[in-house]
């Protein structure tokens, strides 16, 4: 059985993405058949996501949910399935089942939480910070994420149009700059009195210099000036685990991400 913290982590993850999708001009939402589907209407997988909304008891049930998602998307080939690992019955080996249904495993993400950050273990580099509140800073925010994760300029353009609509009342975004040039990003989103750290990225040429830690600390400090929240959570790729554990985050649960349309 998953812990309460694990279930909460997954619930907040679903709500955070759904809140961002809802402001898109092409937003569509669906709840049913053991799924939550949230789409911003774009062609990119990160703009079309499917979440399990209840436990899966056998492989037939898992195939049925994937089939329902495929029927929903129809001609849209690329979308992501987020599987809450604690909800998959131990009798199921999900990767081969999902591969047979046309989905490939992308990566495992770790849900993490902290009541407060650990103090720095060394010198945190100094950055200049820009709040994302204009078309140019929004474009830089998306461009750095595209550069960091090896995505295209087309992705950057589509996500920039979508992210320009994200509500500043519930999400704050920052650029970290070196000599006035943006090199890193971070966002903090408020969901259910919980601060979610996301969109942490650094241009490849500037990685390994501590900029990720610096901008996360800055973004959370600024969020605490505006909002009251009981804790902070994030969802880490394998590459980010070392940094976030260093900052004081503890592992809570895991999700597996699968890509359809390949």
Beta strands, then each sheet from edge to edge (+ up, - down):
strand 1: 28-32
strand 2: 35-39
strand 3: 48-52
strand 4: 79-84
strand 5: 103-114
strand 6: 128-131
strand 7: 171-178
strand 8: 181-191
strand 9: 194-202
strand 10: 231-236
strand 11: 250-260
sheet 1: 1+ 2- 3+ 4+ 11- 5+ 10- 9- 8+ 7- 6+
end
